[in-house]
Amino acid sequence: MNINALTHEIIGAALEVHRTLGPGLLESAYEECLCHELTLRRIPFERQKALPLEYKGIRLDCGYRLDLLVAGCVVIEVKAVEELLPIHEAQLLTYMRLGGWKVGLLINFNVPVLRQGIRRFVLGLEEGRYIGPGTRGRVGGGRKARYGPE
């Protein structure tokens, strides 16, 4: 499955979770349900994957953990916040850079319409180009796509 098809499937799984539960739950509940939905769709993932930091030639375990790494190539950061802030975007972009992954999804389930809470980031080429509708400017070295009206 190519990366665009994979992110489409992941977004479909997230939409199903949101359609079933709606906004207002804890992040951990959405993460658990998204994992279940990915399992039902037979999409492989790792949950709470440790992400060590390399500093001056040594590997440090600083406690960084990805919410999800899907199919070994798409980083998912799950949120349930009033609004996504630049720090949330920076967190995802940092994880992507540290792990060498090119594609990430920032998904905020605490919105009335989930498409308003999804941002897709793609690193590479000109460091941080994104592919998708709703193009806005650069953010912390990455570019983002939003799904739905702004």
C-alpha positions as protocol buffer text, in pm:
chain_id: "A"
residue {
  index: 1
  type: MET
  ca { x: 0 y: 0 z: 0 }
}
residue {
  index: 2
  type: ASN
  ca { x: 147 y: 338 z: -91 }
}
residue {
  index: 3
  type: ILE
  ca { x: 181 y: 613 z: 167 }
}
residue {
  index: 4
  type: ASN
  ca { x: -115 y: 817 z: 40 }
}
residue {
  index: 5
  type: ALA
  ca { x: -345 y: 513 z: 48 }
}
residue {
  index: 6
  type: LEU
  ca { x: -218 y: 428 z: 396 }
}
residue {
  index: 7
  type: THR
  ca { x: -284 y: 776 z: 535 }
}
residue {
  index: 8
  type: HIS
  ca { x: -627 y: 767 z: 371 }
}
residue {
  index: 9
  type: GLU
  ca { x: -701 y: 439 z: 555 }
}
residue {
  index: 10
  type: ILE
  ca { x: -573 y: 579 z: 885 }
}
residue {
  index: 11
  type: ILE
  ca { x: -791 y: 889 z: 847 }
}
residue {
  index: 12
  type: GLY
  ca { x: -1087 y: 664 z: 766 }
}
residue {
  index: 13
  type: ALA
  ca { x: -1025 y: 468 z: 1087 }
}
residue {
  index: 14
  type: ALA
  ca { x: -1003 y: 792 z: 1288 }
}
residue {
  index: 15
  type: LEU
  ca { x: -1326 y: 919 z: 1130 }
}
residue {
  index: 16
  type: GLU
  ca { x: -1502 y: 597 z: 1232 }
}
residue {
  index: 17
  type: VAL
  ca { x: -1381 y: 634 z: 1592 }
}
residue {
  index: 18
  type: HIS
  ca { x: -1499 y: 996 z: 1604 }
}
residue {
  index: 19
  type: ARG
  ca { x: -1830 y: 913 z: 1435 }
}
residue {
  index: 20
  type: THR
  ca { x: -1893 y: 648 z: 1701 }
}
residue {
  index: 21
  type: LEU
  ca { x: -1770 y: 834 z: 2011 }
}
residue {
  index: 22
  type: GLY
  ca { x: -1790 y: 1204 z: 1929 }
}
residue {
  index: 23
  type: PRO
  ca { x: -1578 y: 1466 z: 2108 }
}
residue {
  index: 24
  type: GLY
  ca { x: -1525 y: 1501 z: 2483 }
}
residue {
  index: 25
  type: LEU
  ca { x: -1336 y: 1189 z: 2590 }
}
residue {
  index: 26
  type: LEU
  ca { x: -979 y: 1150 z: 2712 }
}
residue {
  index: 27
  type: GLU
  ca { x: -694 y: 1114 z: 2465 }
}
residue {
  index: 28
  type: SER
  ca { x: -624 y: 763 z: 2597 }
}
residue {
  index: 29
  type: ALA
  ca { x: -977 y: 649 z: 2505 }
}
residue {
  index: 30
  type: TYR
  ca { x: -940 y: 772 z: 2147 }
}
residue {
  index: 31
  type: GLU
  ca { x: -598 y: 611 z: 2118 }
}
residue {
  index: 32
  type: GLU
  ca { x: -733 y: 277 z: 2242 }
}
residue {
  index: 33
  type: CYS
  ca { x: -1029 y: 288 z: 2004 }
}
residue {
  index: 34
  type: LEU
  ca { x: -813 y: 395 z: 1710 }
}
residue {
  index: 35
  type: CYS
  ca { x: -585 y: 97 z: 1778 }
}
residue {
  index: 36
  type: HIS
  ca { x: -889 y: -131 z: 1778 }
}
residue {
  index: 37
  type: GLU
  ca { x: -1012 y: 20 z: 1451 }
}
residue {
  index: 38
  type: LEU
  ca { x: -670 y: -25 z: 1288 }
}
residue {
  index: 39
  type: THR
  ca { x: -667 y: -387 z: 1405 }
}
residue {
  index: 40
  type: LEU
  ca { x: -1011 y: -445 z: 1253 }
}
residue {
  index: 41
  type: ARG
  ca { x: -879 y: -305 z: 925 }
}
residue {
  index: 42
  type: ARG
  ca { x: -565 y: -520 z: 948 }
}
residue {
  index: 43
  type: ILE
  ca { x: -336 y: -219 z: 944 }
}
residue {
  index: 44
  type: PRO
  ca { x: -16 y: -293 z: 1142 }
}
residue {
  index: 45
  type: PHE
  ca { x: 93 y: -48 z: 1412 }
}
residue {
  index: 46
  type: GLU
  ca { x: 309 y: -8 z: 1720 }
}
residue {
  index: 47
  type: ARG
  ca { x: 161 y: 169 z: 2019 }
}
residue {
  index: 48
  type: GLN
  ca { x: 356 y: 390 z: 2263 }
}
residue {
  index: 49
  type: LYS
  ca { x: 679 y: 320 z: 2073 }
}
residue {
  index: 50
  type: ALA
  ca { x: 988 y: 437 z: 2261 }
}
residue {
  index: 51
  type: LEU
  ca { x: 1193 y: 697 z: 2076 }
}
residue {
  index: 52
  type: PRO
  ca { x: 1548 y: 736 z: 2208 }
}
residue {
  index: 53
  type: LEU
  ca { x: 1748 y: 1052 z: 2146 }
}
residue {
  index: 54
  type: GLU
  ca { x: 2101 y: 1049 z: 2006 }
}
residue {
  index: 55
  type: TYR
  ca { x: 2320 y: 1322 z: 2151 }
}
residue {
  index: 56
  type: LYS
  ca { x: 2690 y: 1362 z: 2073 }
}
residue {
  index: 57
  type: GLY
  ca { x: 2727 y: 999 z: 1977 }
}
residue {
  index: 58
  type: ILE
  ca { x: 2539 y: 845 z: 2268 }
}
residue {
  index: 59
  type: ARG
  ca { x: 2187 y: 710 z: 2280 }
}
residue {
  index: 60
  type: LEU
  ca { x: 1970 y: 852 z: 2557 }
}
residue {
  index: 61
  type: ASP
  ca { x: 1632 y: 725 z: 2669 }
}
residue {
  index: 62
  type: CYS
  ca { x: 1456 y: 1053 z: 2746 }
}
residue {
  index: 63
  type: GLY
  ca { x: 1107 y: 910 z: 2775 }
}
residue {
  index: 64
  type: TYR
  ca { x: 981 y: 1015 z: 2432 }
}
residue {
  index: 65
  type: ARG
  ca { x: 702 y: 788 z: 2309 }
}
residue {
  index: 66
  type: LEU
  ca { x: 509 y: 794 z: 1985 }
}
residue {
  index: 67
  type: ASP
  ca { x: 136 y: 744 z: 2032 }
}
residue {
  index: 68
  type: LEU
  ca { x: 133 y: 522 z: 1722 }
}
residue {
  index: 69
  type: LEU
  ca { x: 367 y: 423 z: 1442 }
}
residue {
  index: 70
  type: VAL
  ca { x: 155 y: 277 z: 1163 }
}
residue {
  index: 71
  type: ALA
  ca { x: 305 y: 30 z: 916 }
}
residue {
  index: 72
  type: GLY
  ca { x: 652 y: 142 z: 1024 }
}
residue {
  index: 73
  type: CYS
  ca { x: 622 y: 471 z: 837 }
}
residue {
  index: 74
  type: VAL
  ca { x: 340 y: 701 z: 957 }
}
residue {
  index: 75
  type: VAL
  ca { x: 366 y: 871 z: 1297 }
}
residue {
  index: 76
  type: ILE
  ca { x: 30 y: 940 z: 1464 }
}
residue {
  index: 77
  type: GLU
  ca { x: -2 y: 1190 z: 1748 }
}
residue {
  index: 78
  type: VAL
  ca { x: -346 y: 1168 z: 1912 }
}
residue {
  index: 79
  type: LYS
  ca { x: -487 y: 1471 z: 2092 }
}
residue {
  index: 80
  type: ALA
  ca { x: -813 y: 1559 z: 2268 }
}
residue {
  index: 81
  type: VAL
  ca { x: -762 y: 1931 z: 2326 }
}
residue {
  index: 82
  type: GLU
  ca { x: -968 y: 2247 z: 2282 }
}
residue {
  index: 83
  type: GLU
  ca { x: -748 y: 2350 z: 1990 }
}
residue {
  index: 84
  type: LEU
  ca { x: -426 y: 2237 z: 1829 }
}
residue {
  index: 85
  type: LEU
  ca { x: -137 y: 2468 z: 1910 }
}
residue {
  index: 86
  type: PRO
  ca { x: 202 y: 2515 z: 1743 }
}
residue {
  index: 87
  type: ILE
  ca { x: 361 y: 2311 z: 2026 }
}
residue {
  index: 88
  type: HIS
  ca { x: 154 y: 2007 z: 1922 }
}
residue {
  index: 89
  type: GLU
  ca { x: 277 y: 2046 z: 1564 }
}
residue {
  index: 90
  type: ALA
  ca { x: 635 y: 2089 z: 1687 }
}
residue {
  index: 91
  type: GLN
  ca { x: 603 y: 1771 z: 1895 }
}
residue {
  index: 92
  type: LEU
  ca { x: 497 y: 1565 z: 1593 }
}
residue {
  index: 93
  type: LEU
  ca { x: 763 y: 1718 z: 1367 }
}
residue {
  index: 94
  type: THR
  ca { x: 1031 y: 1649 z: 1630 }
}
residue {
  index: 95
  type: TYR
  ca { x: 927 y: 1284 z: 1655 }
}
residue {
  index: 96
  type: MET
  ca { x: 934 y: 1255 z: 1277 }
}
residue {
  index: 97
  type: ARG
  ca { x: 1282 y: 1405 z: 1255 }
}
residue {
  index: 98
  type: LEU
  ca { x: 1425 y: 1203 z: 1546 }
}
residue {
  index: 99
  type: GLY
  ca { x: 1293 y: 876 z: 1403 }
}
residue {
  index: 100
  type: GLY
  ca { x: 1358 y: 951 z: 1038 }
}
residue {
  index: 101
  type: TRP
  ca { x: 993 y: 911 z: 938 }
}
residue {
  index: 102
  type: LYS
  ca { x: 862 y: 1126 z: 653 }
}
residue {
  index: 103
  type: VAL
  ca { x: 486 y: 1129 z: 719 }
}
residue {
  index: 104
  type: GLY
  ca { x: 287 y: 1217 z: 1030 }
}
residue {
  index: 105
  type: LEU
  ca { x: -74 y: 1279 z: 1127 }
}
residue {
  index: 106
  type: LEU
  ca { x: -179 y: 1504 z: 1413 }
}
residue {
  index: 107
  type: ILE
  ca { x: -536 y: 1407 z: 1505 }
}
residue {
  index: 108
  type: ASN
  ca { x: -741 y: 1611 z: 1754 }
}
residue {
  index: 109
  type: PHE
  ca { x: -1059 y: 1421 z: 1843 }
}
residue {
  index: 110
  type: ASN
  ca { x: -1203 y: 1704 z: 2055 }
}
residue {
  index: 111
  type: VAL
  ca { x: -1374 y: 1880 z: 1762 }
}
residue {
  index: 112
  type: PRO
  ca { x: -1734 y: 1865 z: 1634 }
}
residue {
  index: 113
  type: VAL
  ca { x: -1620 y: 1756 z: 1285 }
}
residue {
  index: 114
  type: LEU
  ca { x: -1303 y: 1545 z: 1285 }
}
residue {
  index: 115
  type: ARG
  ca { x: -1180 y: 1668 z: 948 }
}
residue {
  index: 116
  type: GLN
  ca { x: -1120 y: 2004 z: 1123 }
}
residue {
  index: 117
  type: GLY
  ca { x: -887 y: 1830 z: 1369 }
}
residue {
  index: 118
  type: ILE
  ca { x: -661 y: 1643 z: 1125 }
}
residue {
  index: 119
  type: ARG
  ca { x: -327 y: 1778 z: 1006 }
}
residue {
  index: 120
  type: ARG
  ca { x: -92 y: 1583 z: 781 }
}
residue {
  index: 121
  type: PHE
  ca { x: 281 y: 1658 z: 768 }
}
residue {
  index: 122
  type: VAL
  ca { x: 539 y: 1533 z: 519 }
}
residue {
  index: 123
  type: LEU
  ca { x: 913 y: 1591 z: 567 }
}
residue {
  index: 124
  type: GLY
  ca { x: 1167 y: 1578 z: 287 }
}
residue {
  index: 125
  type: LEU
  ca { x: 1241 y: 1745 z: -44 }
}
residue {
  index: 126
  type: GLU
  ca { x: 1235 y: 2104 z: 81 }
}
residue {
  index: 127
  type: GLU
  ca { x: 1215 y: 1987 z: 445 }
}
residue {
  index: 128
  type: GLY
  ca { x: 856 y: 1975 z: 539 }
}
residue {
  index: 129
  type: ARG
  ca { x: 645 y: 1979 z: 225 }
}
residue {
  index: 130
  type: TYR
  ca { x: 298 y: 1849 z: 277 }
}
residue {
  index: 131
  type: ILE
  ca { x: 57 y: 1692 z: 36 }
}
residue {
  index: 132
  type: GLY
  ca { x: -313 y: 1761 z: 77 }
}
residue {
  index: 133
  type: PRO
  ca { x: -594 y: 2013 z: 62 }
}
residue {
  index: 134
  type: GLY
  ca { x: -617 y: 2332 z: 265 }
}
residue {
  index: 135
  type: THR
  ca { x: -255 y: 2438 z: 224 }
}
residue {
  index: 136
  type: ARG
  ca { x: -131 y: 2692 z: 471 }
}
residue {
  index: 137
  type: GLY
  ca { x: 218 y: 2825 z: 527 }
}
residue {
  index: 138
  type: ARG
  ca { x: 520 y: 2661 z: 681 }
}
residue {
  index: 139
  type: VAL
  ca { x: 509 y: 2562 z: 1045 }
}
residue {
  index: 140
  type: GLY
  ca { x: 829 y: 2486 z: 1233 }
}
residue {
  index: 141
  type: GLY
  ca { x: 1004 y: 2357 z: 923 }
}
residue {
  index: 142
  type: GLY
  ca { x: 705 y: 2149 z: 821 }
}
residue {
  index: 143
  type: ARG
  ca { x: 403 y: 2222 z: 611 }
}
residue {
  index: 144
  type: LYS
  ca { x: 58 y: 2104 z: 701 }
}
residue {
  index: 145
  type: ALA
  ca { x: -268 y: 2008 z: 540 }
}
residue {
  index: 146
  type: ARG
  ca { x: -602 y: 2047 z: 709 }
}
residue {
  index: 147
  type: TYR
  ca { x: -898 y: 1841 z: 609 }
}
residue {
  index: 148
  type: GLY
  ca { x: -1215 y: 2048 z: 592 }
}
residue {
  index: 149
  type: PRO
  ca { x: -1309 y: 2415 z: 625 }
}
residue {
  index: 150
  type: GLU
  ca { x: -1087 y: 2642 z: 824 }
}
